[in-house]
Amino acid sequence: MIAINLDKIMLDRRISSKELAEKIGITPANLSILKTQKAKGLRFNTLESICEVLDCQPGDILEYVKD
């Protein structure tokens, strides 16, 4: 499975879900779905926006975890 470590990065950067959602152009509800591992997919442009705003790499957010 692919784990999404967005909460940890957001905590390190001291940014709220509402602020991140506004900056990357998605709804807070969609960001919540992503943060809670319920998303079925992630668009590359969304991932790019998240990395730009949080000043991180995709590997900081996404992690492969064996089931």
PyMOL Python script that loads the backbone (N, CA, C, O; Angstrom):
from pymol import cmd

cmd.read_pdbstr("""\
ATOM      1  N   MET A   1       0.844  -1.185   0.000  1.00  0.00           N
ATOM      2  CA  MET A   1       0.000   0.000   0.000  1.00  0.00           C
ATOM      3  C   MET A   1       0.885   1.242   0.000  1.00  0.00           C
ATOM      4  O   MET A   1       2.035   1.203   0.435  1.00  0.00           O
ATOM      5  N   ILE A   2       0.342   2.312  -0.482  1.00  0.00           N
ATOM      6  CA  ILE A   2       1.035   3.597  -0.477  1.00  0.00           C
ATOM      7  C   ILE A   2       0.477   4.427   0.681  1.00  0.00           C
ATOM      8  O   ILE A   2      -0.711   4.747   0.714  1.00  0.00           O
ATOM      9  N   ALA A   3       1.344   4.767   1.619  1.00  0.00           N
ATOM     10  CA  ALA A   3       0.955   5.607   2.756  1.00  0.00           C
ATOM     11  C   ALA A   3       1.193   7.072   2.407  1.00  0.00           C
ATOM     12  O   ALA A   3       2.154   7.410   1.715  1.00  0.00           O
ATOM     13  N   ILE A   4       0.322   7.918   2.886  1.00  0.00           N
ATOM     14  CA  ILE A   4       0.445   9.357   2.649  1.00  0.00           C
ATOM     15  C   ILE A   4       0.791  10.022   3.978  1.00  0.00           C
ATOM     16  O   ILE A   4       0.003  10.007   4.923  1.00  0.00           O
ATOM     17  N   ASN A   5       1.979  10.600   4.026  1.00  0.00           N
ATOM     18  CA  ASN A   5       2.500  11.215   5.253  1.00  0.00           C
ATOM     19  C   ASN A   5       2.311  12.729   5.260  1.00  0.00           C
ATOM     20  O   ASN A   5       3.183  13.466   5.719  1.00  0.00           O
ATOM     21  N   LEU A   6       1.203  13.175   4.764  1.00  0.00           N
ATOM     22  CA  LEU A   6       0.959  14.607   4.627  1.00  0.00           C
ATOM     23  C   LEU A   6       0.840  15.308   5.979  1.00  0.00           C
ATOM     24  O   LEU A   6       1.322  16.430   6.130  1.00  0.00           O
ATOM     25  N   ASP A   7       0.211  14.672   6.956  1.00  0.00           N
ATOM     26  CA  ASP A   7       0.056  15.289   8.284  1.00  0.00           C
ATOM     27  C   ASP A   7       1.405  15.652   8.895  1.00  0.00           C
ATOM     28  O   ASP A   7       1.570  16.733   9.459  1.00  0.00           O
ATOM     29  N   LYS A   8       2.363  14.743   8.778  1.00  0.00           N
ATOM     30  CA  LYS A   8       3.685  14.973   9.365  1.00  0.00           C
ATOM     31  C   LYS A   8       4.384  16.169   8.711  1.00  0.00           C
ATOM     32  O   LYS A   8       4.964  17.011   9.398  1.00  0.00           O
ATOM     33  N   ILE A   9       4.324  16.231   7.391  1.00  0.00           N
ATOM     34  CA  ILE A   9       4.954  17.343   6.668  1.00  0.00           C
ATOM     35  C   ILE A   9       4.256  18.657   7.003  1.00  0.00           C
ATOM     36  O   ILE A   9       4.914  19.679   7.198  1.00  0.00           O
ATOM     37  N   MET A  10       2.919  18.634   7.070  1.00  0.00           N
ATOM     38  CA  MET A  10       2.180  19.849   7.399  1.00  0.00           C
ATOM     39  C   MET A  10       2.510  20.327   8.806  1.00  0.00           C
ATOM     40  O   MET A  10       2.628  21.529   9.041  1.00  0.00           O
ATOM     41  N   LEU A  11       2.658  19.404   9.733  1.00  0.00           N
ATOM     42  CA  LEU A  11       3.009  19.762  11.105  1.00  0.00           C
ATOM     43  C   LEU A  11       4.400  20.391  11.153  1.00  0.00           C
ATOM     44  O   LEU A  11       4.614  21.396  11.830  1.00  0.00           O
ATOM     45  N   ASP A  12       5.337  19.790  10.430  1.00  0.00           N
ATOM     46  CA  ASP A  12       6.694  20.340  10.373  1.00  0.00           C
ATOM     47  C   ASP A  12       6.725  21.749   9.786  1.00  0.00           C
ATOM     48  O   ASP A  12       7.512  22.594  10.212  1.00  0.00           O
ATOM     49  N   ARG A  13       5.851  21.992   8.792  1.00  0.00           N
ATOM     50  CA  ARG A  13       5.827  23.294   8.108  1.00  0.00           C
ATOM     51  C   ARG A  13       4.875  24.283   8.781  1.00  0.00           C
ATOM     52  O   ARG A  13       4.791  25.446   8.386  1.00  0.00           O
ATOM     53  N   ARG A  14       4.160  23.807   9.801  1.00  0.00           N
ATOM     54  CA  ARG A  14       3.194  24.640  10.533  1.00  0.00           C
ATOM     55  C   ARG A  14       2.158  25.287   9.608  1.00  0.00           C
ATOM     56  O   ARG A  14       1.967  26.503   9.604  1.00  0.00           O
ATOM     57  N   ILE A  15       1.502  24.432   8.830  1.00  0.00           N
ATOM     58  CA  ILE A  15       0.464  24.908   7.916  1.00  0.00           C
ATOM     59  C   ILE A  15      -0.816  24.122   8.194  1.00  0.00           C
ATOM     60  O   ILE A  15      -0.774  22.909   8.398  1.00  0.00           O
ATOM     61  N   SER A  16      -1.939  24.812   8.201  1.00  0.00           N
ATOM     62  CA  SER A  16      -3.221  24.162   8.473  1.00  0.00           C
ATOM     63  C   SER A  16      -3.777  23.533   7.199  1.00  0.00           C
ATOM     64  O   SER A  16      -3.356  23.857   6.089  1.00  0.00           O
ATOM     65  N   SER A  17      -4.720  22.638   7.387  1.00  0.00           N
ATOM     66  CA  SER A  17      -5.377  21.998   6.248  1.00  0.00           C
ATOM     67  C   SER A  17      -6.093  23.039   5.388  1.00  0.00           C
ATOM     68  O   SER A  17      -6.031  22.998   4.159  1.00  0.00           O
ATOM     69  N   LYS A  18      -6.761  23.957   6.045  1.00  0.00           N
ATOM     70  CA  LYS A  18      -7.487  25.002   5.309  1.00  0.00           C
ATOM     71  C   LYS A  18      -6.533  25.836   4.462  1.00  0.00           C
ATOM     72  O   LYS A  18      -6.813  26.116   3.296  1.00  0.00           O
ATOM     73  N   GLU A  19      -5.411  26.229   5.047  1.00  0.00           N
ATOM     74  CA  GLU A  19      -4.440  27.057   4.327  1.00  0.00           C
ATOM     75  C   GLU A  19      -3.824  26.281   3.159  1.00  0.00           C
ATOM     76  O   GLU A  19      -3.678  26.826   2.064  1.00  0.00           O
ATOM     77  N   LEU A  20      -3.464  25.024   3.383  1.00  0.00           N
ATOM     78  CA  LEU A  20      -2.879  24.226   2.309  1.00  0.00           C
ATOM     79  C   LEU A  20      -3.886  24.023   1.186  1.00  0.00           C
ATOM     80  O   LEU A  20      -3.543  24.166   0.012  1.00  0.00           O
ATOM     81  N   ALA A  21      -5.113  23.696   1.531  1.00  0.00           N
ATOM     82  CA  ALA A  21      -6.154  23.487   0.521  1.00  0.00           C
ATOM     83  C   ALA A  21      -6.327  24.732  -0.346  1.00  0.00           C
ATOM     84  O   ALA A  21      -6.436  24.631  -1.568  1.00  0.00           O
ATOM     85  N   GLU A  22      -6.353  25.900   0.284  1.00  0.00           N
ATOM     86  CA  GLU A  22      -6.491  27.155  -0.465  1.00  0.00           C
ATOM     87  C   GLU A  22      -5.313  27.369  -1.402  1.00  0.00           C
ATOM     88  O   GLU A  22      -5.496  27.757  -2.556  1.00  0.00           O
ATOM     89  N   LYS A  23      -4.108  27.117  -0.914  1.00  0.00           N
ATOM     90  CA  LYS A  23      -2.899  27.367  -1.709  1.00  0.00           C
ATOM     91  C   LYS A  23      -2.740  26.402  -2.879  1.00  0.00           C
ATOM     92  O   LYS A  23      -2.167  26.769  -3.905  1.00  0.00           O
ATOM     93  N   ILE A  24      -3.243  25.167  -2.738  1.00  0.00           N
ATOM     94  CA  ILE A  24      -3.088  24.207  -3.832  1.00  0.00           C
ATOM     95  C   ILE A  24      -4.338  24.108  -4.707  1.00  0.00           C
ATOM     96  O   ILE A  24      -4.329  23.420  -5.727  1.00  0.00           O
ATOM     97  N   GLY A  25      -5.402  24.787  -4.314  1.00  0.00           N
ATOM     98  CA  GLY A  25      -6.591  24.872  -5.156  1.00  0.00           C
ATOM     99  C   GLY A  25      -7.508  23.662  -5.098  1.00  0.00           C
ATOM    100  O   GLY A  25      -8.127  23.309  -6.102  1.00  0.00           O
ATOM    101  N   ILE A  26      -7.606  23.019  -3.933  1.00  0.00           N
ATOM    102  CA  ILE A  26      -8.588  21.949  -3.756  1.00  0.00           C
ATOM    103  C   ILE A  26      -9.434  22.262  -2.526  1.00  0.00           C
ATOM    104  O   ILE A  26      -9.091  23.134  -1.728  1.00  0.00           O
ATOM    105  N   THR A  27     -10.528  21.549  -2.387  1.00  0.00           N
ATOM    106  CA  THR A  27     -11.396  21.797  -1.234  1.00  0.00           C
ATOM    107  C   THR A  27     -10.792  21.163   0.020  1.00  0.00           C
ATOM    108  O   THR A  27     -10.069  20.171  -0.071  1.00  0.00           O
ATOM    109  N   PRO A  28     -11.082  21.727   1.175  1.00  0.00           N
ATOM    110  CA  PRO A  28     -10.635  21.097   2.423  1.00  0.00           C
ATOM    111  C   PRO A  28     -11.128  19.654   2.553  1.00  0.00           C
ATOM    112  O   PRO A  28     -10.431  18.808   3.114  1.00  0.00           O
ATOM    113  N   ALA A  29     -12.324  19.372   2.039  1.00  0.00           N
ATOM    114  CA  ALA A  29     -12.857  18.004   2.092  1.00  0.00           C
ATOM    115  C   ALA A  29     -11.995  17.037   1.283  1.00  0.00           C
ATOM    116  O   ALA A  29     -11.717  15.925   1.730  1.00  0.00           O
ATOM    117  N   ASN A  30     -11.573  17.462   0.093  1.00  0.00           N
ATOM    118  CA  ASN A  30     -10.712  16.603  -0.731  1.00  0.00           C
ATOM    119  C   ASN A  30      -9.336  16.430  -0.102  1.00  0.00           C
ATOM    120  O   ASN A  30      -8.745  15.354  -0.199  1.00  0.00           O
ATOM    121  N   LEU A  31      -8.826  17.460   0.531  1.00  0.00           N
ATOM    122  CA  LEU A  31      -7.547  17.339   1.226  1.00  0.00           C
ATOM    123  C   LEU A  31      -7.684  16.357   2.393  1.00  0.00           C
ATOM    124  O   LEU A  31      -6.771  15.573   2.656  1.00  0.00           O
ATOM    125  N   SER A  32      -8.808  16.399   3.083  1.00  0.00           N
ATOM    126  CA  SER A  32      -9.054  15.475   4.188  1.00  0.00           C
ATOM    127  C   SER A  32      -9.081  14.032   3.699  1.00  0.00           C
ATOM    128  O   SER A  32      -8.532  13.146   4.354  1.00  0.00           O
ATOM    129  N   ILE A  33      -9.711  13.789   2.562  1.00  0.00           N
ATOM    130  CA  ILE A  33      -9.746  12.446   1.979  1.00  0.00           C
ATOM    131  C   ILE A  33      -8.331  11.962   1.690  1.00  0.00           C
ATOM    132  O   ILE A  33      -8.003  10.799   1.928  1.00  0.00           O
ATOM    133  N   LEU A  34      -7.511  12.842   1.188  1.00  0.00           N
ATOM    134  CA  LEU A  34      -6.116  12.496   0.901  1.00  0.00           C
ATOM    135  C   LEU A  34      -5.347  12.203   2.185  1.00  0.00           C
ATOM    136  O   LEU A  34      -4.618  11.214   2.264  1.00  0.00           O
ATOM    137  N   LYS A  35      -5.510  13.055   3.182  1.00  0.00           N
ATOM    138  CA  LYS A  35      -4.780  12.898   4.450  1.00  0.00           C
ATOM    139  C   LYS A  35      -5.175  11.638   5.214  1.00  0.00           C
ATOM    140  O   LYS A  35      -4.354  11.072   5.934  1.00  0.00           O
ATOM    141  N   THR A  36      -6.414  11.196   5.067  1.00  0.00           N
ATOM    142  CA  THR A  36      -6.898  10.046   5.820  1.00  0.00           C
ATOM    143  C   THR A  36      -6.758   8.735   5.048  1.00  0.00           C
ATOM    144  O   THR A  36      -7.362   7.727   5.416  1.00  0.00           O
ATOM    145  N   GLN A  37      -5.965   8.750   3.986  1.00  0.00           N
ATOM    146  CA  GLN A  37      -5.668   7.538   3.207  1.00  0.00           C
ATOM    147  C   GLN A  37      -6.884   6.990   2.463  1.00  0.00           C
ATOM    148  O   GLN A  37      -6.875   5.825   2.065  1.00  0.00           O
ATOM    149  N   LYS A  38      -7.920   7.789   2.265  1.00  0.00           N
ATOM    150  CA  LYS A  38      -9.126   7.297   1.606  1.00  0.00           C
ATOM    151  C   LYS A  38      -9.157   7.605   0.121  1.00  0.00           C
ATOM    152  O   LYS A  38     -10.068   7.164  -0.580  1.00  0.00           O
ATOM    153  N   ALA A  39      -8.179   8.353  -0.373  1.00  0.00           N
ATOM    154  CA  ALA A  39      -8.124   8.708  -1.789  1.00  0.00           C
ATOM    155  C   ALA A  39      -7.752   7.485  -2.615  1.00  0.00           C
ATOM    156  O   ALA A  39      -6.913   6.684  -2.203  1.00  0.00           O
ATOM    157  N   LYS A  40      -8.369   7.342  -3.768  1.00  0.00           N
ATOM    158  CA  LYS A  40      -8.060   6.246  -4.681  1.00  0.00           C
ATOM    159  C   LYS A  40      -6.960   6.632  -5.663  1.00  0.00           C
ATOM    160  O   LYS A  40      -6.389   5.772  -6.334  1.00  0.00           O
ATOM    161  N   GLY A  41      -6.667   7.921  -5.745  1.00  0.00           N
ATOM    162  CA  GLY A  41      -5.652   8.397  -6.670  1.00  0.00           C
ATOM    163  C   GLY A  41      -5.228   9.808  -6.308  1.00  0.00           C
ATOM    164  O   GLY A  41      -5.849  10.480  -5.485  1.00  0.00           O
ATOM    165  N   LEU A  42      -4.153  10.232  -6.948  1.00  0.00           N
ATOM    166  CA  LEU A  42      -3.619  11.573  -6.710  1.00  0.00           C
ATOM    167  C   LEU A  42      -3.073  12.087  -8.033  1.00  0.00           C
ATOM    168  O   LEU A  42      -2.202  11.457  -8.632  1.00  0.00           O
ATOM    169  N   ARG A  43      -3.568  13.203  -8.481  1.00  0.00           N
ATOM    170  CA  ARG A  43      -3.105  13.788  -9.738  1.00  0.00           C
ATOM    171  C   ARG A  43      -1.703  14.358  -9.544  1.00  0.00           C
ATOM    172  O   ARG A  43      -1.374  14.917  -8.498  1.00  0.00           O
ATOM    173  N   PHE A  44      -0.896  14.197 -10.579  1.00  0.00           N
ATOM    174  CA  PHE A  44       0.468  14.708 -10.499  1.00  0.00           C
ATOM    175  C   PHE A  44       0.495  16.221 -10.302  1.00  0.00           C
ATOM    176  O   PHE A  44       1.373  16.731  -9.605  1.00  0.00           O
ATOM    177  N   ASN A  45      -0.439  16.944 -10.895  1.00  0.00           N
ATOM    178  CA  ASN A  45      -0.423  18.403 -10.712  1.00  0.00           C
ATOM    179  C   ASN A  45      -0.772  18.780  -9.271  1.00  0.00           C
ATOM    180  O   ASN A  45      -0.281  19.785  -8.756  1.00  0.00           O
ATOM    181  N   THR A  46      -1.623  17.971  -8.618  1.00  0.00           N
ATOM    182  CA  THR A  46      -1.922  18.205  -7.204  1.00  0.00           C
ATOM    183  C   THR A  46      -0.694  17.905  -6.353  1.00  0.00           C
ATOM    184  O   THR A  46      -0.348  18.677  -5.460  1.00  0.00           O
ATOM    185  N   LEU A  47      -0.037  16.780  -6.632  1.00  0.00           N
ATOM    186  CA  LEU A  47       1.185  16.422  -5.911  1.00  0.00           C
ATOM    187  C   LEU A  47       2.255  17.492  -6.102  1.00  0.00           C
ATOM    188  O   LEU A  47       2.945  17.861  -5.151  1.00  0.00           O
ATOM    189  N   GLU A  48       2.392  17.985  -7.322  1.00  0.00           N
ATOM    190  CA  GLU A  48       3.364  19.043  -7.600  1.00  0.00           C
ATOM    191  C   GLU A  48       3.047  20.304  -6.798  1.00  0.00           C
ATOM    192  O   GLU A  48       3.952  20.927  -6.243  1.00  0.00           O
ATOM    193  N   SER A  49       1.780  20.681  -6.733  1.00  0.00           N
ATOM    194  CA  SER A  49       1.371  21.868  -5.971  1.00  0.00           C
ATOM    195  C   SER A  49       1.657  21.691  -4.486  1.00  0.00           C
ATOM    196  O   SER A  49       2.142  22.613  -3.831  1.00  0.00           O
ATOM    197  N   ILE A  50       1.357  20.503  -3.952  1.00  0.00           N
ATOM    198  CA  ILE A  50       1.626  20.226  -2.542  1.00  0.00           C
ATOM    199  C   ILE A  50       3.119  20.357  -2.266  1.00  0.00           C
ATOM    200  O   ILE A  50       3.520  20.985  -1.287  1.00  0.00           O
ATOM    201  N   CYS A  51       3.946  19.760  -3.135  1.00  0.00           N
ATOM    202  CA  CYS A  51       5.399  19.822  -2.943  1.00  0.00           C
ATOM    203  C   CYS A  51       5.918  21.252  -3.033  1.00  0.00           C
ATOM    204  O   CYS A  51       6.820  21.642  -2.293  1.00  0.00           O
ATOM    205  N   GLU A  52       5.342  22.027  -3.942  1.00  0.00           N
ATOM    206  CA  GLU A  52       5.764  23.428  -4.091  1.00  0.00           C
ATOM    207  C   GLU A  52       5.434  24.227  -2.835  1.00  0.00           C
ATOM    208  O   GLU A  52       6.285  24.954  -2.323  1.00  0.00           O
ATOM    209  N   VAL A  53       4.211  24.097  -2.340  1.00  0.00           N
ATOM    210  CA  VAL A  53       3.774  24.858  -1.170  1.00  0.00           C
ATOM    211  C   VAL A  53       4.524  24.412   0.089  1.00  0.00           C
ATOM    212  O   VAL A  53       4.917  25.245   0.906  1.00  0.00           O
ATOM    213  N   LEU A  54       4.722  23.091   0.246  1.00  0.00           N
ATOM    214  CA  LEU A  54       5.362  22.573   1.459  1.00  0.00           C
ATOM    215  C   LEU A  54       6.878  22.477   1.337  1.00  0.00           C
ATOM    216  O   LEU A  54       7.553  22.082   2.288  1.00  0.00           O
ATOM    217  N   ASP A  55       7.417  22.835   0.172  1.00  0.00           N
ATOM    218  CA  ASP A  55       8.855  22.789  -0.071  1.00  0.00           C
ATOM    219  C   ASP A  55       9.415  21.406   0.289  1.00  0.00           C
ATOM    220  O   ASP A  55      10.303  21.271   1.131  1.00  0.00           O
ATOM    221  N   CYS A  56       8.865  20.386  -0.381  1.00  0.00           N
ATOM    222  CA  CYS A  56       9.282  19.018  -0.109  1.00  0.00           C
ATOM    223  C   CYS A  56       9.333  18.229  -1.412  1.00  0.00           C
ATOM    224  O   CYS A  56       9.016  18.762  -2.475  1.00  0.00           O
ATOM    225  N   GLN A  57       9.724  16.980  -1.335  1.00  0.00           N
ATOM    226  CA  GLN A  57       9.781  16.077  -2.463  1.00  0.00           C
ATOM    227  C   GLN A  57       8.608  15.096  -2.383  1.00  0.00           C
ATOM    228  O   GLN A  57       8.091  14.853  -1.292  1.00  0.00           O
ATOM    229  N   PRO A  58       8.174  14.524  -3.520  1.00  0.00           N
ATOM    230  CA  PRO A  58       7.090  13.540  -3.481  1.00  0.00           C
ATOM    231  C   PRO A  58       7.372  12.388  -2.515  1.00  0.00           C
ATOM    232  O   PRO A  58       6.450  11.888  -1.870  1.00  0.00           O
ATOM    233  N   GLY A  59       8.618  11.965  -2.410  1.00  0.00           N
ATOM    234  CA  GLY A  59       8.984  10.884  -1.503  1.00  0.00           C
ATOM    235  C   GLY A  59       8.826  11.239  -0.037  1.00  0.00           C
ATOM    236  O   GLY A  59       8.774  10.354   0.817  1.00  0.00           O
ATOM    237  N   ASP A  60       8.748  12.534   0.263  1.00  0.00           N
ATOM    238  CA  ASP A  60       8.487  12.955   1.645  1.00  0.00           C
ATOM    239  C   ASP A  60       7.026  12.703   2.012  1.00  0.00           C
ATOM    240  O   ASP A  60       6.692  12.514   3.182  1.00  0.00           O
ATOM    241  N   ILE A  61       6.172  12.701   1.008  1.00  0.00           N
ATOM    242  CA  ILE A  61       4.727  12.571   1.212  1.00  0.00           C
ATOM    243  C   ILE A  61       4.258  11.129   1.024  1.00  0.00           C
ATOM    244  O   ILE A  61       3.449  10.624   1.803  1.00  0.00           O
ATOM    245  N   LEU A  62       4.772  10.477  -0.014  1.00  0.00           N
ATOM    246  CA  LEU A  62       4.325   9.129  -0.371  1.00  0.00           C
ATOM    247  C   LEU A  62       5.339   8.103   0.081  1.00  0.00           C
ATOM    248  O   LEU A  62       6.545   8.294  -0.073  1.00  0.00           O
ATOM    249  N   GLU A  63       4.841   7.008   0.643  1.00  0.00           N
ATOM    250  CA  GLU A  63       5.730   5.949   1.153  1.00  0.00           C
ATOM    251  C   GLU A  63       5.107   4.582   0.857  1.00  0.00           C
ATOM    252  O   GLU A  63       3.927   4.367   1.132  1.00  0.00           O
ATOM    253  N   TYR A  64       5.884   3.674   0.307  1.00  0.00           N
ATOM    254  CA  TYR A  64       5.408   2.317   0.078  1.00  0.00           C
ATOM    255  C   TYR A  64       5.542   1.514   1.353  1.00  0.00           C
ATOM    256  O   TYR A  64       6.615   1.471   1.956  1.00  0.00           O
ATOM    257  N   VAL A  65       4.447   0.870   1.770  1.00  0.00           N
ATOM    258  CA  VAL A  65       4.444   0.041   2.967  1.00  0.00           C
ATOM    259  C   VAL A  65       3.900  -1.322   2.588  1.00  0.00           C
ATOM    260  O   VAL A  65       2.804  -1.428   2.036  1.00  0.00           O
ATOM    261  N   LYS A  66       4.665  -2.368   2.883  1.00  0.00           N
ATOM    262  CA  LYS A  66       4.184  -3.723   2.585  1.00  0.00           C
ATOM    263  C   LYS A  66       2.975  -4.035   3.448  1.00  0.00           C
ATOM    264  O   LYS A  66       2.924  -3.666   4.621  1.00  0.00           O
ATOM    265  N   ASP A  67       2.000  -4.717   2.858  1.00  0.00           N
ATOM    266  CA  ASP A  67       0.769  -5.065   3.587  1.00  0.00           C
ATOM    267  C   ASP A  67       1.008  -6.076   4.676  1.00  0.00           C
ATOM    268  O   ASP A  67       0.071  -6.465   5.373  1.00  0.00           O
TER     269      ASP A  67
END
""", "prot")
cmd.dss("prot")
cmd.show_as("cartoon", "prot")
cmd.util.cbc("prot")
cmd.orient("prot")
